[in-house]
Amino acid sequence: MREVTSLYKFAAASLLLSLQFAALPLAQAAGPVVVTDHVRSELLVHAPDGIRPGKTLWLGLAIDHQPHWHTYWKNPGDSGLATTLAWKLPAGFTAGEIAWPTPKKLPLGPLTNYGYENKVLLPVPVQVPAGFSGSELKIGLHAEWLVCKEICLPEAGDFELVVPAGAALAAHGALFDATRAATPVAPEGASATARVEDHALAIEVRGLPAPPSGEVQYFAEDIGVIDYAAKAGQQWADGTLRLRVPLSPQRSESPAVMKALLVVPGQPAGWTLSIPVEGPWPALGSAAPAPATSAAATTTTAPAPATSVAPAAATSFTLSLLFAFLGGALLNLMPCVFPVLSLKIFSLVQHRDQRGKAVAGGLAYTAGVVVSFVALAGLLLALRAGGAGLGWGFQLQSPLFVAGLAALFTLIGLNLAGVFEFGGVLPGALAAHRAKNPLVDDALSGALAVAVASPCTAPFMGAALGVALTEPAPRALAIFAVLGLGMAAPYLAVALVPALGRLLPRPGAWMVRFKVLMAFPMFATVVWLLWVLGQQTGIDAMAGVAGVLVALAFACWTIGTPVQSRRTRGLFAAAGVVVLAGAVHLAWPLLKAEPATAQAQASGDWAPWSVEAVGQARAAGKPVFIDFTAAWCITCQFNKRTVLNDAQLLKDFGARNVVLLRADWTRRDPAITEQLARLGRSGVPVYVLFGANDSQPPQVLSEVLTVEQVRAALGKIRPAPM
């Protein structure tokens, strides 16, 4: 059994490596132009008088978007990521900040983003050192951008360009001039102040060159302060422009000075303002949502329902900890955790009559679970703070992570089946270290349990996670730690309480057969992971990874086959390595396939979810039922094939004219992440029933769904007109 648990060390390294790969965008080949399926990007240089010592030259990244695709401003708004430029210049050259041109508002249902469509140039001033005397200049650039339409895709490019230093470089002068004309400027002689009044910023701007001839658009440079989608009220009187900008209900910042951009119709560029905020800010989280400004907003926004435990103000921290503990304990009943727990139960049986080893193993397992939950939560919080639209179980949204997990469970299954003994192939020093530190295996088994359990969301757990991701980091991590304690509690109780330990069967010859039997749940887990991979990247990638697993099994067989000579063993091992390397080489490109979209997951009575689909249905007076799901969520798939596939329940939906929408989160989708956050959730499954209008509050149902529960929710809404 120690040979099995030793694989947990390999698991920890695999999980970390896969998470690192999942976070990296794909870089394109170096050159002056990078073309993807969504944008054409080009590195440009503008120096009409040549590159002269002590002068300024302009570099820029020109991004030409495909129709309906866009990238983002320095503050992307409700979602998205700003484009970043990392320059590689000779010593002494100093690149400034991007001179961002005026963006446009990009509304999407209840959300509003700031960004660019069509063609945009992001110019950067570069100071040439006084001692420069070269005949040419080599320029390097690594750029990263997020390009979005219905889905968002991170992209990147590496650019290189060599230009002569003495020649005039003005081929793109018209584009640089047009961008300069569209770049916001500070209006001479203007000043502004602001104060907080009734959950809004009351702003007064004096000294503008002329009264606005139309509606002024307010763009906030500060992230996490205003409600980007809410309409700002405005009034012009006595030479003063007065704006009323609603604050965000999820406001996370209280700046002493606001940075803003005002865009007036008829002006090619906007005005930049620094606005001191007079008086105190309200406490974070105390600002109420601004009233809806249009019918569309009221029909598409998903407010936190009264039935959920979403708002931090409505749920005490102590209650959140209780929910986290209960949710963690119930997580042991989720199917995704069974394979690892079966190994731990087997370990308990082994030490049934050795209380000291059982207790030490239980404590080590608990420590592994708690530390892994906190580490995974810390990574999630850090990525979210960096602007990534992620939720709980985010690592299963990476095909590389899923493939790595499938390989790990294949290794465990082969070991259990007796194909090879892991301890027999370890170097002597490592084997000795393992023998002296057996508790490391127990701790790493806890890490593996967290890795496979995180896609699941048990009852109580969803509400606790939703609260955790709205709390400050120390409280959030405390909630995740208690969640880990809840998950480890049953196993720890059996290890600590002798009466419970005596309920386990005695060790015996039956354990040898049972060890082989446990290989089959591992292989069943591999089948599930391959299906998840197929949902993410397509049948070709699934087949490619299946081939890698066959090659991995062959390599394990070559290691485990007894041979007479060291030379023969070396030949066997080399053959296994060659076959495995070849299979990985063939499968690797398939894992970079275009992500599957939610549209591919809708079928039958179900339509793909979108903010617009929700708004259209409710505007027509129809209730809406949304299934937030993912291929890697076993609870989701169980509910989909049982409760949500119930023929009579589907008839009940039809009788009430309910629109059925499915939001597939198998791959990262910022729009779905945003909607889950509005519902006070950070993972799937989530089931929500909206009434036909705003007088009927949304109902969030339990993660473990039943037909009776859905029917009870349907009974609380008024039938929609046919």
DOBAVO-891075 format. One record per residue (C-alpha): residue number from 1; x, y, z; residue in one letter. Coordinates in steps of 0.05 Angstrom, whole numbers. Example, Ala and Ser with C-alpha at 12.3 -4.5 7.8 and 13.67 -1.06 7.14 Angstrom:
DOBAVO-891075
    i      xx      yy      zz  aa
    1     246     -90     156   A
    2     273     -21     143   S
END
This chain:
DOBAVO-891075
    i      xx      yy      zz  aa
    1       0       0       0   M
    2      59      46      12   R
    3      76      38     -62   E
    4       8      67     -78   V
    5      12     126     -32   T
    6      81     143     -56   S
    7      49     166    -120   L
    8      20     225     -82   Y
    9      89     257     -85   K
   10      86     253    -160   F
   11      15     281    -155   A
   12      35     344    -119   A
   13      88     361    -171   A
   14      40     345    -228   S
   15     -15     389    -200   L
   16      32     448    -192   L
   17      61     440    -262   L
   18      -8     435    -294   S
   19     -32     497    -258   L
   20      28     536    -284   Q
   21      14     513    -355   F
   22     -60     531    -349   A
   23     -43     603    -330   A
   24       3     616    -389   L
   25     -22     645    -456   P
   26       5     617    -520   L
   27      60     661    -549   A
   28      66     670    -624   Q
   29     129     667    -665   A
   30     174     728    -664   A
   31     168     779    -721   G
   32     139     848    -734   P
   33      69     819    -745   V
   34      29     768    -705   V
   35     -37     741    -733   V
   36     -88     700    -695   T
   37    -158     679    -712   D
   38    -184     742    -678   H
   39    -134     799    -687   V
   40     -76     822    -730   R
   41     -23     857    -688   S
   42      37     895    -714   E
   43      96     930    -680   L
   44     104    1001    -709   L
   45     158    1055    -703   V
   46     148    1130    -713   H
   47     210    1175    -716   A
   48     201    1227    -772   P
   49     270    1257    -758   D
   50     304    1191    -746   G
   51     328    1161    -681   I
   52     370    1217    -651   R
   53     407    1220    -585   P
   54     368    1253    -529   G
   55     304    1255    -569   K
   56     238    1217    -563   T
   57     215    1164    -612   L
   58     147    1130    -612   W
   59     134    1056    -613   L
   60      65    1025    -616   G
   61      25     961    -621   L
   62     -29     966    -675   A
   63     -86     916    -663   I
   64    -135     903    -719   D
   65    -194     864    -692   H
   66    -239     817    -730   Q
   67    -312     841    -733   P
   68    -347     841    -665   H
   69    -283     823    -626   W
   70    -252     872    -578   H
   71    -194     883    -530   T
   72    -192     926    -467   Y
   73    -172     994    -440   W
   74    -127    1002    -379   K
   75    -190     995    -336   N
   76    -229     940    -371   P
   77    -294     953    -334   G
   78    -338     897    -306   D
   79    -294     843    -337   S
   80    -233     833    -380   G
   81    -158     848    -377   L
   82    -118     907    -402   A
   83     -67     896    -456   T
   84       4     894    -429   T
   85      69     911    -466   L
   86     138     888    -443   A
   87     194     920    -484   W
   88     264     894    -498   K
   89     307     953    -516   L
   90     382     968    -516   P
   91     414     994    -453   A
   92     396    1067    -439   G
   93     331    1068    -477   F
   94     272    1081    -431   T
   95     200    1064    -450   A
   96     143    1103    -419   G
   97      71    1083    -405   E
   98      20    1069    -459   I
   99     -14    1134    -483   A
  100     -83    1102    -482   W
  101    -130    1129    -535   P
  102    -202    1143    -516   T
  103    -240    1077    -508   P
  104    -313    1062    -521   K
  105    -365    1031    -476   K
  106    -380     958    -494   L
  107    -446     939    -461   P
  108    -464     865    -451   L
  109    -531     857    -416   G
  110    -523     884    -346   P
  111    -448     892    -354   L
  112    -407     947    -387   T
  113    -334     941    -407   N
  114    -285     993    -433   Y
  115    -245     975    -495   G
  116    -231     979    -569   Y
  117    -260     948    -632   E
  118    -237     952    -705   N
  119    -166     981    -707   K
  120    -130    1013    -649   V
  121     -58    1036    -638   L
  122     -28    1034    -568   L
  123      31    1083    -573   P
  124      89    1087    -524   V
  125     142    1143    -519   P
  126     214    1120    -515   V
  127     271    1164    -492   Q
  128     334    1156    -533   V
  129     397    1160    -490   P
  130     443    1221    -502   A
  131     502    1176    -518   G
  132     467    1134    -571   F
  133     510    1128    -635   S
  134     487    1062    -666   G
  135     469    1054    -739   S
  136     408    1013    -725   E
  137     359     997    -669   L
  138     335     928    -650   K
  139     267     928    -617   I
  140     234     870    -581   G
  141     164     866    -551   L
  142     124     814    -513   H
  143      51     834    -513   A
  144      -8     800    -480   E
  145     -81     816    -492   W
  146    -150     787    -478   L
  147    -195     786    -539   V
  148    -269     775    -529   C
  149    -334     765    -567   K
  150    -384     716    -537   E
  151    -323     682    -506   I
  152    -256     711    -483   C
  153    -189     683    -504   L
  154    -121     703    -475   P
  155     -70     714    -531   E
  156       2     737    -535   A
  157      55     754    -586   G
  158     131     763    -589   D
  159     152     817    -637   F
  160     220     836    -665   E
  161     239     893    -711   L
  162     306     924    -733   V
  163     304     995    -761   V
  164     359    1042    -786   P
  165     376    1097    -737   A
  166     391    1154    -786   G
  167     332    1147    -834   A
  168     264    1181    -826   A
  169     213    1131    -800   L
  170     145    1161    -818   A
  171     109    1107    -858   A
  172      55    1102    -804   H
  173      52    1176    -788   G
  174     -22    1183    -805   A
  175     -41    1128    -755   L
  176       2    1158    -700   F
  177     -26    1228    -714   D
  178     -98    1202    -713   A
  179     -85    1165    -647   T
  180     -54    1228    -617   R
  181    -116    1267    -636   A
  182    -159    1214    -602   A
  183    -117    1213    -538   T
  184    -150    1247    -478   P
  185    -119    1312    -452   V
  186    -127    1351    -388   A
  187    -172    1413    -401   P
  188    -132    1476    -385   E
  189    -160    1514    -326   G
  190    -212    1460    -307   A
  191    -219    1432    -237   S
  192    -265    1381    -204   A
  193    -286    1356    -136   T
  194    -329    1298    -112   A
  195    -365    1274     -51   R
  196    -405    1211     -35   V
  197    -480    1221     -30   E
  198    -532    1166     -25   D
  199    -489    1111     -56   H
  200    -465    1155    -113   A
  201    -408    1202    -129   L
  202    -432    1274    -135   A
  203    -380    1306    -181   I
  204    -374    1380    -198   E
  205    -329    1401    -257   V
  206    -314    1475    -266   R
  207    -276    1512    -320   G
  208    -291    1468    -380   L
  209    -278    1501    -447   P
  210    -352    1499    -466   A
  211    -417    1468    -442   P
  212    -427    1397    -467   P
  213    -470    1392    -529   S
  214    -497    1324    -510   G
  215    -492    1268    -460   E
  216    -424    1263    -425   V
  217    -395    1193    -417   Q
  218    -356    1180    -352   Y
  219    -299    1130    -355   F
  220    -267    1112    -289   A
  221    -192    1097    -289   E
  222    -198    1070    -217   D
  223    -219     997    -215   I
  224    -271     973    -165   G
  225    -306    1038    -149   V
  226    -365    1055    -194   I
  227    -422    1016    -226   D
  228    -398    1015    -298   Y
  229    -466     997    -327   A
  230    -507    1049    -289   A
  231    -525    1113    -325   K
  232    -492    1176    -296   A
  233    -539    1234    -286   G
  234    -514    1302    -310   Q
  235    -533    1375    -305   Q
  236    -500    1439    -332   W
  237    -513    1504    -295   A
  238    -473    1567    -280   D
  239    -412    1542    -317   G
  240    -409    1478    -275   T
  241    -420    1407    -299   L
  242    -452    1364    -245   R
  243    -449    1289    -251   L
  244    -479    1235    -208   R
  245    -443    1169    -217   V
  246    -471    1108    -179   P
  247    -422    1069    -137   L
  248    -414     994    -147   S
  249    -450     949     -98   P
  250    -386     909     -96   Q
  251    -340     969     -87   R
  252    -271     948     -63   S
  253    -233    1014     -64   E
  254    -239    1083     -31   S
  255    -190    1128     -68   P
  256    -175    1197     -41   A
  257    -168    1222    -113   V
  258    -208    1194    -171   M
  259    -178    1190    -240   K
  260    -230    1196    -294   A
  261    -241    1209    -368   L
  262    -300    1250    -394   L
  263    -321    1240    -466   V
  264    -366    1292    -499   V
  265    -402    1281    -565   P
  266    -368    1315    -623   G
  267    -299    1314    -591   Q
  268    -247    1266    -621   P
  269    -216    1257    -553   A
  270    -238    1263    -481   G
  271    -216    1303    -421   W
  272    -175    1272    -365   T
  273    -190    1295    -294   L
  274    -161    1284    -225   S
  275    -219    1290    -177   I
  276    -206    1297    -102   P
  277    -260    1263     -60   V
  278    -282    1307      -3   E
  279    -308    1276      61   G
  280    -308    1203      83   P
  281    -325    1142      42   W
  282    -378    1093      67   P
  283    -353    1027      93   A
  284    -337     977      39   L
  285    -397     934      22   G
  286    -447     984      50   S
  287    -466    1016     -16   A
  288    -533     992     -41   A
  289    -543     976    -115   P
  290    -563    1036    -157   A
  291    -634    1035    -185   P
  292    -641    1005    -254   A
  293    -638    1056    -309   T
  294    -674    1018    -363   S
  295    -722     961    -375   A
  296    -666     920    -404   A
  297    -625     927    -341   A
  298    -681     903    -297   T
  299    -694     842    -339   T
  300    -623     818    -346   T
  301    -589     832    -280   T
  302    -584     773    -233   A
  303    -590     802    -162   P
  304    -570     760    -102   A
  305    -632     719     -84   P
  306    -663     720     -17   A
  307    -658     645     -12   T
  308    -582     645     -18   S
  309    -530     663      34   V
  310    -491     708     -14   A
  311    -482     778      14   P
  312    -428     783      67   A
  313    -470     835     103   A
  314    -527     785     111   A
  315    -486     726     133   T
  316    -443     725     196   S
  317    -372     701     191   F
  318    -386     648     244   T
  319    -444     621     204   L
  320    -400     619     142   S
  321    -350     577     180   L
  322    -405     530     202   L
  323    -430     522     131   F
  324    -359     510     107   A
  325    -348     454     158   F
  326    -415     420     141   L
  327    -402     428      66   G
  328    -332     398      74   G
  329    -360     338     112   A
  330    -414     326      60   L
  331    -361     331       6   L
  332    -340     261      25   N
  333    -406     236      -3   L
  334    -392     264     -72   M
  335    -373     212    -124   P
  336    -309     249    -145   C
  337    -278     236     -77   V
  338    -292     161     -72   F
  339    -229     136    -106   P
  340    -182     171     -59   V
  341    -223     157       3   L
  342    -224      83     -14   S
  343    -148      84      -9   L
  344    -150     119      58   K
  345    -201      70      86   I
  346    -155      14      63   F
  347     -98      48     100   S
  348    -140      53     163   L
  349    -155     -22     160   V
  350     -80     -35     155   Q
  351     -68       3     220   H
  352    -132     -20     255   R
  353     -92     -50     313   D
  354     -36       2     312   Q
  355     -69      62     344   R
  356      -6     105     343   G
  357       4      97     268   K
  358     -71     107     255   A
  359     -73     172     295   V
  360      -9     199     264   A
  361     -34     181     194   G
  362    -101     214     208   G
  363     -68     279     232   L
  364     -21     280     172   A
  365     -79     268     123   Y
  366    -118     325     157   T
  367     -58     371     151   A
  368     -51     354      77   G
  369    -124     369      64   V
  370    -125     435     102   V
  371     -59     461      73   V
  372     -80     441       3   S
  373    -148     476       9   F
  374    -114     539      34   V
  375     -60     536     -20   A
  376    -110     526     -76   L
  377    -154     581     -47   A
  378     -94     628     -42   G
  379     -77     615    -115   L
  380    -149     627    -135   L
  381    -153     693     -95   L
  382     -86     716    -125   A
  383    -109     702    -196   L
  384    -176     736    -184   R
  385    -140     797    -155   A
  386    -100     799    -220   G
  387    -164     804    -260   G
  388    -174     731    -279   A
  389    -247     710    -282   G
  390    -240     645    -243   L
  391    -282     606    -194   G
  392    -276     544    -150   W
  393    -253     483    -189   G
  394    -216     528    -239   F
  395    -159     479    -247   Q
  396    -206     429    -281   L
  397    -218     482    -335   Q
  398    -147     468    -361   S
  399    -140     410    -410   P
  400     -67     401    -388   L
  401     -89     392    -316   F
  402    -143     343    -335   V
  403     -94     303    -377   A
  404     -43     303    -321   G
  405     -96     279    -271   L
  406    -116     223    -319   A
  407     -43     201    -323   A
  408     -37     202    -247   L
  409     -99     159    -236   F
  410     -75     111    -290   T
  411     -10     103    -252   L
  412     -47      90    -186   I
  413     -93      39    -220   G
  414     -34       2    -253   L
  415       2       0    -186   N
  416     -59     -28    -151   L
  417     -68     -80    -205   A
  418       3    -104    -194   G
  419      32     -82    -261   V
  420      91     -49    -225   F
  421     113     -33    -154   E
  422     130      40    -146   F
  423     178      28     -89   G
  424     220     -19    -132   G
  425     239      36    -181   V
  426     257      90    -131   L
  427     331     109    -122   P
  428     360      81     -58   G
  429     366     149     -23   A
  430     294     168     -40   L
  431     268     100     -17   A
  432     306     108      49   A
  433     278     179      58   H
  434     208     152      46   R
  435     217      96      96   A
  436     238     147     149   K
  437     180     195     133   N
  438     118     153     121   P
  439      72     210     143   L
  440      90     249      80   V
  441      50     198      40   D
  442     -10     210      85   D
  443      -5     285      77   A
  444       2     280       1   L
  445     -59     235      -1   S
  446     -97     293      29   G
  447     -70     338     -26   A
  448     -94     290     -79   L
  449    -163     285     -46   A
  450    -169     361     -51   V
  451    -148     361    -124   A
  452    -203     313    -144   V
  453    -255     340     -95   A
  454    -250     413    -114   S
  455    -295     406    -177   P
  456    -352     383    -132   C
  457    -396     430     -91   T
  458    -434     398     -34   A
  459    -495     426       3   P
  460    -477     487      47   F
  461    -410     490      11   M
  462    -434     535     -46   G
  463    -459     589       1   A
  464    -396     587      43   A
  465    -351     593     -19   L
  466    -393     651     -45   G
  467    -382     688      20   V
  468    -308     670      23   A
  469    -293     703     -44   L
  470    -324     769     -21   T
  471    -286     771      45   E
  472    -216     799      58   P
  473    -161     748      45   A
  474    -149     726     118   P
  475    -223     711     130   R
  476    -230     678      62   A
  477    -171     632      76   L
  478    -200     616     145   A
  479    -265     593     111   I
  480    -226     548      64   F
  481    -185     520     122   A
  482    -249     501     159   V
  483    -276     471      95   L
  484    -214     426      94   G
  485    -225     408     168   L
  486    -296     387     151   G
  487    -273     343      94   M
  488    -220     309     137   A
  489    -264     303     199   A
  490    -296     234     185   P
  491    -229     202     170   Y
  492    -196     236     230   L
  493    -253     214     276   A
  494    -242     141     257   V
  495    -168     148     269   A
  496    -176     183     337   L
  497    -235     145     367   V
  498    -219      72     383   P
  499    -292      52     383   A
  500    -300      75     311   L
  501    -235      42     291   G
  502    -260     -25     318   R
  503    -318     -22     268   L
  504    -269     -33     211   L
  505    -255    -104     188   P
  506    -191    -138     211   R
  507    -131    -142     164   P
  508    -124    -208     127   G
  509    -113    -243      61   A
  510    -175    -210      33   W
  511    -136    -145      29   M
  512     -93    -170     -28   V
  513    -154    -183     -72   R
  514    -187    -119     -49   F
  515    -125     -79     -69   K
  516    -132    -104    -141   V
  517    -207     -90    -139   L
  518    -193     -17    -121   M
  519    -156      -8    -187   A
  520    -223      -8    -224   F
  521    -250      56    -191   P
  522    -185      89    -211   M
  523    -194      68    -284   F
  524    -267      91    -281   A
  525    -241     159    -258   T
  526    -195     159    -318   V
  527    -254     147    -365   V
  528    -290     206    -333   W
  529    -229     251    -341   L
  530    -222     231    -414   L
  531    -295     249    -425   W
  532    -283     317    -393   V
  533    -223     327    -438   L
  534    -265     309    -499   G
  535    -317     362    -478   Q
  536    -262     414    -472   Q
  537    -219     401    -534   T
  538    -254     351    -578   G
  539    -250     278    -596   I
  540    -180     283    -627   D
  541    -148     308    -562   A
  542    -186     255    -522   M
  543    -160     200    -568   A
  544     -90     229    -566   G
  545     -88     229    -490   V
  546    -118     159    -489   A
  547     -59     138    -532   G
  548     -11     170    -482   V
  549     -44     130    -426   L
  550     -35      65    -465   V
  551      39      84    -476   A
  552      44     100    -401   L
  553      16      31    -385   A
  554      67      -1    -432   F
  555     123      38    -398   A
  556      99      15    -329   C
  557      97     -57    -355   W
  558     169     -52    -379   T
  559     189     -28    -310   I
  560     150     -80    -272   G
  561     169    -141    -316   T
  562     221    -185    -281   P
  563     283    -196    -324   V
  564     348    -235    -316   Q
  565     400    -182    -332   S
  566     411    -108    -321   R
  567     421     -98    -396   R
  568     354    -128    -413   T
  569     321     -85    -360   R
  570     353     -24    -390   G
  571     328     -42    -460   L
  572     258     -53    -433   F
  573     259      14    -397   A
  574     286      50    -458   A
  575     232      21    -502   A
  576     179      44    -453   G
  577     208     115    -451   V
  578     212     119    -527   V
  579     140      97    -537   V
  580     115     144    -482   L
  581     154     203    -510   A
  582     127     190    -580   G
  583      56     188    -556   A
  584      64     253    -517   V
  585      95     286    -578   H
  586      34     266    -621   L
  587     -18     286    -569   A
  588      12     353    -547   W
  589     -13     395    -606   P
  590     -84     367    -597   L
  591     -88     396    -527   L
  592     -82     467    -557   K
  593    -148     459    -595   A
  594    -199     515    -595   E
  595    -241     513    -531   P
  596    -309     482    -535   A
  597    -365     533    -526   T
  598    -429     530    -487   A
  599    -468     528    -552   Q
  600    -441     458    -564   A
  601    -471     434    -499   Q
  602    -543     456    -509   A
  603    -591     404    -535   S
  604    -664     383    -535   G
  605    -706     429    -492   D
  606    -646     468    -469   W
  607    -615     529    -503   A
  608    -546     559    -490   P
  609    -544     612    -436   W
  610    -528     684    -448   S
  611    -545     749    -413   V
  612    -584     769    -475   E
  613    -625     704    -474   A
  614    -645     715    -402   V
  615    -665     787    -416   G
  616    -706     769    -478   Q
  617    -743     714    -442   A
  618    -762     757    -382   R
  619    -779     816    -426   A
  620    -829     769    -459   A
  621    -859     751    -391   G
  622    -829     681    -388   K
  623    -796     649    -327   P
  624    -724     625    -336   V
  625    -689     564    -306   F
  626    -613     564    -312   I
  627    -568     503    -303   D
  628    -497     527    -288   F
  629    -456     464    -303   T
  630    -389     436    -326   A
  631    -366     371    -356   A
  632    -316     360    -299   W
  633    -370     367    -245   C
  634    -397     298    -229   I
  635    -454     325    -187   T
  636    -474     368    -247   C
  637    -475     308    -294   Q
  638    -514     265    -245   F
  639    -567     319    -236   N
  640    -570     330    -312   K
  641    -582     257    -328   R
  642    -632     244    -272   T
  643    -671     304    -246   V
  644    -664     351    -306   L
  645    -678     295    -355   N
  646    -742     274    -320   D
  647    -797     271    -372   A
  648    -852     295    -326   Q
  649    -810     352    -299   L
  650    -796     375    -370   L
  651    -871     374    -383   K
  652    -880     417    -320   D
  653    -830     467    -347   F
  654    -867     469    -413   G
  655    -935     478    -379   A
  656    -909     540    -344   R
  657    -875     566    -407   N
  658    -806     564    -373   V
  659    -746     579    -416   V
  660    -690     528    -401   L
  661    -619     553    -408   L
  662    -553     517    -397   R
  663    -490     556    -378   A
  664    -430     511    -391   D
  665    -368     528    -350   W
  666    -325     470    -373   T
  667    -275     521    -401   R
  668    -264     590    -371   R
  669    -320     638    -387   D
  670    -316     707    -354   P
  671    -390     720    -367   A
  672    -411     657    -329   I
  673    -362     673    -273   T
  674    -393     742    -266   E
  675    -464     714    -263   Q
  676    -443     662    -210   L
  677    -414     719    -169   A
  678    -479     758    -174   R
  679    -514     697    -146   L
  680    -465     691     -88   G
  681    -432     629    -116   R
  682    -362     613    -141   S
  683    -370     542    -168   G
  684    -418     494    -200   V
  685    -470     464    -198   P
  686    -517     523    -189   V
  687    -591     521    -207   Y
  688    -632     585    -207   V
  689    -704     598    -226   L
  690    -723     669    -246   F
  691    -795     691    -245   G
  692    -827     725    -305   A
  693    -814     794    -277   N
  694    -776     829    -221   D
  695    -834     823    -172   S
  696    -815     749    -167   Q
  697    -746     742    -136   P
  698    -699     689    -163   P
  699    -694     623    -126   Q
  700    -627     587    -119   V
  701    -637     512    -109   L
  702    -594     461     -74   S
  703    -532     431    -106   E
  704    -560     361     -95   V
  705    -623     370    -137   L
  706    -688     332    -133   T
  707    -750     333    -177   V
  708    -793     352    -117   E
  709    -748     411    -101   Q
  710    -754     438    -172   V
  711    -829     428    -172   R
  712    -835     465    -106   A
  713    -797     524    -136   A
  714    -841     523    -197   L
  715    -902     526    -152   G
  716    -878     592    -124   K
  717    -880     629    -191   I
  718    -941     652    -228   R
  719    -953     615    -294   P
  720    -929     655    -354   A
  721    -981     673    -407   P
  722    -981     625    -467   M
END
